[in-house]
């Protein structure tokens, strides 16, 4: 049982990544109005508070104070049919399919901003969360050695930005972000020793829960906007990386029900962890017509830097090991091998009247996780985003609605390197590959927002 705690905590950190990083840092199109444009909002968001995330330069030029409050609902449909397994006696074991049972995620946003009193200088402040959905699967399902539940994880942004307009053809802006997070993850590992039973025997399962909390995580973003011509605009923005540190992550374990584990226990529950997430860049070119516009946006995310997850137990030992006594638990890392991603988005607004605007968009983004590392940890893959929305304005008030579907082709995995985690088997001589099978995944996001100028 030498690596029990380190392995379990690394699994918890991996769930952290999955919950926060669906389709990159979050699903594209954050904010109800940008959602309806499929996220093509880098050159187009002039004087709109949603630019706080997409391109803070476009906050410049605001002449009125404004408040935006919106709420998005995000649902993940995720099904996994694990591949059959040939048993040692030649029989074929099949598995029941499992589905994500996490409830629809509610995702609020509050933004406020306006002029500073200095000509051309504007400010904005926002509190929001990434567009994402939790993952929850049966505790006894075929997927249990990869993930059971991460739905109670929380990640938020407190974001302050300033933007300055030079004439009418150039804007620049930058913001600072406090990113507190608390991640909770439940998974199952195998206590199979090879002496008796099977690697998937339920009485050898170890149920673990890891909580990682970081309250000192900071990041930022910056952007520019250029009016190339009366009908052509360019915008670009960068999102800086963020690191989440917890020197006292908490671990709870339910050891196997097998009598062989009756005297085994952990003598501490504290682990140090650190995790870095990458930088991202966006650029958009916008054509402005009479009563309509069209933006082409490209984004890049540096997921190649997400190569491993590491954890260091804080003076933890496994006690009650038959014939040995206590074994200290050392550091551990889990290889990830994610790849950089690129996305292309196109979005348009059409003004039907002074009161009504409709919008639509399409986006395509590559997935970050290669086939051999894919599992129910994260519903990711190459994504087609189909989106639409509408706005209605009455005086100082306006209402927004948006809807988007994130369609990912089914994935059939036959070369998986995702294995059971077994604390008694550091060399993976006893563990099974559990990532092969058929995956089906789709996100749906819908939102309503209200804006008022004062």
C-alpha positions in Angstrom: 0.0 0.0 0.0 3.0 2.2 -0.5 1.5 4.9 -2.7 -2.1 5.0 -1.5 -2.5 8.6 -0.6 -0.4 10.1 -3.4 -2.3 8.2 -6.0 -5.7 9.2 -4.6 -4.8 12.8 -4.3 -3.5 12.9 -7.9 -6.8 11.6 -9.0 -8.5 14.4 -7.1 -6.3 16.9 -8.8 -7.1 15.4 -12.2 -10.8 15.8 -11.5 -10.1 19.5 -10.7 -8.8 19.9 -14.2 -11.8 18.1 -15.7 -14.4 20.3 -14.0 -12.7 23.6 -14.7 -11.4 22.8 -18.2 -14.2 21.5 -20.3 -13.3 22.8 -23.8 -10.4 24.7 -22.5 -10.7 27.1 -19.5 -14.4 26.8 -20.0 -17.0 26.3 -22.7 -16.6 29.1 -25.3 -19.1 31.9 -25.4 -19.2 33.0 -21.8 -21.9 35.5 -21.2 -25.4 35.4 -22.6 -24.8 37.8 -25.5 -21.5 36.3 -26.6 -23.1 32.9 -26.2 -25.5 33.7 -29.1 -22.5 34.6 -31.3 -20.7 31.3 -30.5 -18.0 33.3 -28.7 -17.0 35.6 -31.6 -16.9 38.6 -29.4 -13.3 39.8 -29.4 -13.6 42.6 -32.0 -17.3 43.1 -31.6 -17.9 43.8 -28.0 -17.6 47.6 -28.0 -18.9 49.2 -24.8 -20.5 45.9 -23.7 -19.6 44.6 -20.2 -19.2 41.0 -21.4 -15.9 42.3 -22.9 -14.5 42.1 -19.4 -13.6 38.4 -20.2 -13.4 38.4 -24.0 -11.4 41.6 -24.6 -11.2 44.2 -21.9 -10.1 46.9 -24.4 -13.7 47.1 -25.6 -14.8 48.4 -22.3 -13.3 51.8 -23.4 -15.7 54.5 -24.5 -18.6 53.7 -22.1 -20.5 56.9 -21.5 -23.1 55.5 -19.0 -22.9 53.3 -16.0 -24.3 49.9 -16.7 -25.3 46.8 -14.7 -25.6 43.3 -16.3 -27.0 40.3 -14.5 -27.4 37.0 -16.3 -27.9 33.4 -15.6 -26.9 30.4 -17.8 -28.0 26.8 -17.4 -25.5 24.2 -18.6 -26.3 20.5 -19.1 -23.9 17.7 -20.0 -25.2 14.6 -21.6 -22.4 12.1 -21.3 -22.6 8.3 -21.8 -19.9 5.7 -21.6 -20.1 2.0 -22.7 -17.0 0.3 -21.5 -15.4 -2.3 -23.8 -15.9 -6.0 -22.9 -13.1 -7.7 -20.9 -11.8 -11.2 -21.4 -11.5 -13.0 -18.1 -8.6 -15.3 -17.2 -10.9 -18.3 -17.8 -11.7 -17.1 -21.3 -15.2 -15.8 -20.5 -16.2 -12.3 -21.7 -17.4 -9.8 -19.1 -19.7 -7.1 -20.4 -20.6 -3.9 -18.7 -23.8 -1.8 -18.4 -23.5 1.7 -19.9 -23.3 4.6 -17.5 -24.6 8.2 -17.9 -23.7 11.5 -16.2 -26.3 12.1 -13.5 -25.1 15.6 -12.4 -27.9 18.1 -12.3 -28.1 21.1 -14.7 -25.5 23.6 -13.6 -26.7 27.1 -12.8 -24.0 29.7 -13.7 -24.7 33.3 -12.7 -22.8 36.5 -13.7 -22.9 40.1 -12.3 -21.0 42.9 -14.1 -20.9 46.6 -13.5 -18.9 49.4 -15.1 -18.9 52.8 -16.7 -16.8 56.0 -17.2 -14.2 57.0 -14.6 -14.5 60.8 -15.1 -11.3 60.8 -17.2 -12.0 61.2 -20.9 -11.6 57.9 -22.7 -11.0 55.8 -19.5 -13.6 53.3 -18.4 -13.8 50.6 -15.7 -15.6 47.4 -15.1 -15.9 44.8 -12.3 -17.4 41.4 -12.5 -18.1 38.3 -10.5 -18.7 35.1 -12.6 -17.9 31.5 -13.0 -16.8 29.5 -16.1 -19.4 27.8 -18.2 -19.0 24.1 -17.2 -21.0 21.2 -15.9 -20.2 18.6 -13.2 -19.7 14.9 -13.7 -21.5 12.3 -11.5 -21.6 8.6 -12.2 -22.7 5.5 -10.3 -20.5 4.4 -7.4 -20.6 0.8 -8.6 -20.5 1.6 -12.4 -18.0 0.3 -14.9 -16.4 3.8 -14.9 -15.8 4.0 -11.1 -12.0 3.5 -11.3 -11.8 6.8 -13.3 -14.5 9.0 -11.7 -17.6 8.9 -9.5 -18.4 12.6 -8.7 -16.9 16.1 -9.0 -20.2 18.0 -9.1 -19.6 20.0 -5.9 -16.5 21.7 -7.2 -16.5 25.5 -7.4 -14.4 28.0 -9.4 -15.1 31.7 -9.5 -13.7 35.0 -10.9 -13.6 38.4 -9.2 -12.4 40.6 -12.1 -11.5 44.3 -12.2 -10.4 46.0 -15.5 -9.6 49.4 -16.9 -9.7 50.4 -20.6 -8.6 53.5 -22.5 -9.7 54.8 -25.9 -7.3 56.9 -28.0 -9.4 58.8 -30.5 -12.0 56.6 -32.1 -9.6 54.1 -33.7 -7.6 52.5 -30.9 -8.5 51.0 -27.5 -6.5 49.1 -24.9 -7.4 47.4 -21.7 -6.2 45.1 -18.9 -7.7 43.4 -15.9 -6.7 41.6 -12.7 -8.5 38.4 -11.6 -8.8 36.8 -8.2 -9.7 33.1 -8.9 -10.7 31.3 -5.7 -11.5 27.6 -6.0 -12.6 24.6 -4.1 -12.5 21.3 -5.8 -14.1 18.1 -4.5 -13.6 14.7 -6.1 -14.7 11.2 -5.4 -13.3 8.1 -7.2 -12.6 4.4 -6.6 -9.2 2.6 -6.6 -8.5 -1.1 -6.5 -7.0 -2.9 -3.5 -6.4 -6.1 -5.4 -3.0 -7.7 -4.4 -3.0 -10.6 -6.8 -3.2 -13.1 -3.9 -7.0 -13.7 -4.3 -10.0 -12.4 -6.1 -10.2 -10.1 -9.2 -9.0 -6.5 -9.8 -12.7 -5.5 -10.1 -14.1 -7.2 -7.0 -16.3 -4.7 -5.1 -15.0 -5.8 -1.6 -11.5 -4.7 -2.8 -12.7 -1.2 -3.9 -11.3 1.9 -2.1 -13.6 4.9 -2.2 -11.7 8.2 -1.8 -12.7 11.8 -1.5 -10.2 14.7 -2.1 -10.9 18.4 -1.4 -8.4 20.9 -2.9 -8.9 24.6 -1.9 -7.0 27.6 -3.2 -7.8 31.1 -2.1 -4.7 32.9 -3.3 -4.9 32.3 -7.0 -4.5 35.3 -9.3 -4.4 35.9 -13.0 -5.2 38.6 -15.5 -6.0 39.5 -19.1 -5.3 42.3 -21.6 -6.4 43.3 -25.0 -6.4 45.8 -27.9 -8.9 47.0 -30.5 -8.1 48.8 -33.7 -10.6 50.5 -36.1 -8.9 49.7 -39.4 -11.6 51.4 -41.5 -15.2 52.5 -41.0 -16.3 49.0 -41.9 -13.4 46.9 -40.6 -12.3 46.3 -37.0 -9.6 44.1 -35.3 -9.4 42.9 -31.7 -7.0 40.7 -29.8 -6.7 39.6 -26.2 -4.6 37.3 -24.0 -5.6 35.5 -20.9 -2.7 34.8 -18.5 -2.1 31.5 -16.8 -3.3 30.7 -13.3 -1.8 28.4 -10.6 -3.8 26.8 -7.8 -1.8 25.8 -4.7 -3.0 24.0 -1.6 -0.5 22.9 1.0 -3.2 21.2 3.1 -5.6 19.4 0.7 -7.8 17.0 2.5 -8.3 13.3 1.9 -11.0 10.9 3.2 -10.9 7.2 2.4 -13.3 4.3 2.8 -11.0 1.2 2.8 -12.1 -2.1 1.3 -14.6 -4.3 3.1 -12.4 -7.3 2.6 -11.1 -8.7 6.0 -7.6 -8.4 4.7 -7.9 -4.6 5.2 -9.4 -4.7 8.7 -6.3 -3.2 10.4 -5.2 -0.8 7.6 -5.5 2.9 8.1 -4.0 6.3 7.1 -2.4 8.3 10.0 -2.8 11.7 8.3 -5.1 13.4 5.8 -3.0 16.3 4.5 -1.4 16.6 1.1 0.4 19.5 -0.8 -0.6 20.1 -4.3 0.1 22.6 -7.1 -1.4 22.9 -10.5 -0.8 25.4 -13.3 -3.2 26.1 -16.1 -2.1 27.7 -19.4 -2.3 31.0 -21.2 -4.8 31.6 -24.0 -4.9 34.1 -26.9 -7.8 35.3 -29.1 -8.0 37.5 -32.2 -11.0 38.6 -34.2 -11.7 40.5 -37.5 -15.1 42.2 -37.7 -16.9 43.5 -40.8 -19.5 46.2 -40.0 -22.4 46.6 -42.4 -25.6 48.7 -42.3 -27.5 47.1 -39.4 -25.4 44.0 -39.2 -21.9 42.7 -38.5 -19.8 39.6 -39.0 -16.8 38.6 -36.9 -14.3 35.8 -37.6 -12.4 34.9 -34.4 -9.5 32.5 -33.8 -8.4 31.3 -30.4 -5.4 29.3 -29.2 -4.9 27.5 -25.8 -1.5 26.3 -24.6 -2.6 22.9 -23.2 0.7 21.3 -24.1 2.0 22.7 -20.8 -0.5 20.5 -18.9 1.7 17.4 -19.0 1.3 16.0 -15.5 -0.4 16.2 -12.1 1.8 16.0 -9.0 1.1 15.7 -5.3 3.3 15.4 -2.2 1.8 13.9 1.0 2.5 15.7 4.3 4.1 13.1 6.5 1.5 10.5 5.7 2.0 6.8 6.4 -0.2 3.7 5.9 -0.4 1.7 9.1 -1.5 -1.8 9.9 0.0 -3.4 6.8 0.4 -7.1 7.6 4.0 -8.2 8.2 5.3 -4.6 7.5 3.6 -2.2 9.9 3.8 1.5 8.7 4.9 2.6 5.2 5.5 6.3 4.4 3.8 7.7 1.3 6.0 9.5 -1.1 5.4 12.0 -3.9 3.7 11.0 -7.1 2.9 12.3 -10.6 0.3 11.2 -13.2 1.2 11.7 -16.9 -1.4 13.7 -19.0 0.1 14.5 -22.4 -2.5 17.1 -23.4 -2.1 19.0 -26.6 -2.5 22.6 -27.6 -5.9 23.5 -29.1 -7.1 25.9 -31.8 -10.6 27.1 -32.5 -12.3 29.1 -35.2 -15.6 31.0 -34.5 -17.9 33.1 -36.6 -20.7 35.2 -35.3 -23.2 37.9 -36.4 -25.7 40.4 -35.1 -28.6 41.6 -37.3 -30.6 44.6 -36.2 -34.3 44.0 -37.1 -35.5 47.3 -35.6 -34.2 49.8 -33.0 -35.7 47.5 -30.3 -34.8 44.0 -31.7 -31.5 42.3 -32.5 -31.0 38.7 -33.5 -27.7 36.9 -33.6 -26.2 33.5 -34.6 -22.8 31.8 -34.7 -20.8 28.7 -35.3 -17.6 27.6 -33.8 -15.2 24.7 -34.1 -12.5 23.8 -31.5 -10.1 21.0 -31.3 -10.1 18.8 -28.2 -7.0 18.8 -25.9 -7.0 15.2 -24.8 -5.6 12.5 -27.0 -7.5 9.2 -27.4 -5.1 7.2 -25.2 -5.8 9.6 -22.3 -9.5 10.1 -22.8 -12.0 8.9 -20.1 -15.0 10.0 -18.2 -12.8 12.4 -16.3 -13.7 15.1 -18.8 -16.2 15.4 -21.6 -13.9 16.8 -24.3 -13.2 16.4 -27.9 -13.4 18.2 -31.2 -16.4 20.5 -30.8 -18.9 22.0 -33.2 -20.8 24.9 -31.5 -24.2 26.0 -33.0 -25.5 29.1 -31.3 -28.3 31.8 -31.6 -29.7 34.6 -29.5 -31.9 37.7 -29.4 -31.9 41.1 -27.6 -34.8 43.4 -26.9 -34.3 47.0 -25.8 -36.7 49.4 -24.1 -35.2 52.7 -23.0 -32.3 52.1 -20.6 -33.2 48.4 -20.2 -32.4 45.5 -22.5 -32.9 41.8 -22.2 -30.7 39.1 -23.8 -31.4 35.4 -24.5 -28.9 32.9 -25.9 -28.8 29.2 -26.7 -25.9 27.0 -27.8 -25.2 23.3 -28.5 -21.7 21.9 -28.2 -21.7 18.9 -30.4 -18.8 16.4 -30.1 -18.5 13.3 -32.3 -18.7 10.0 -30.6 -15.3 8.6 -29.6 -14.4 4.9 -29.9 -11.3 4.3 -27.9 -9.3 1.1 -28.5 -5.7 2.2 -27.4 -6.4 3.6 -23.9 -3.6 4.1 -21.4 -6.1 4.9 -18.7 -5.7 2.2 -16.0 -7.1 1.5 -12.6 -5.1 3.1 -9.8 -4.0 0.4 -7.4 -1.9 1.5 -4.3 -0.4 -2.0 -4.0 0.7 -2.1 -7.6 3.0 0.8 -8.4 4.3 -1.0 -11.6 0.8 -1.6 -13.0 1.3 -5.4 -13.2 -2.1 -6.0 -11.7 -4.2 -3.1 -12.9 -6.7 -3.2 -15.8 -7.1 -0.7 -18.7 -10.5 0.9 -18.0 -10.6 3.7 -20.7 -11.5 1.6 -23.8 -15.0 1.8 -25.0 -17.6 4.1 -26.7 -18.1 7.7 -25.5 -21.0 10.0 -26.4 -21.0 13.6 -25.1 -23.0 16.8 -25.8 -23.2 20.1 -23.9 -26.3 22.4 -24.1 -26.1 26.0 -22.6 -29.0 28.4 -22.4 -29.1 31.8 -20.7 -31.1 34.9 -19.9 -29.7 38.3 -19.1 -30.8 41.8 -18.1 -28.9 45.1 -18.7 -29.7 48.5 -17.3 -27.9 51.8 -17.9 -28.1 54.6 -15.2 
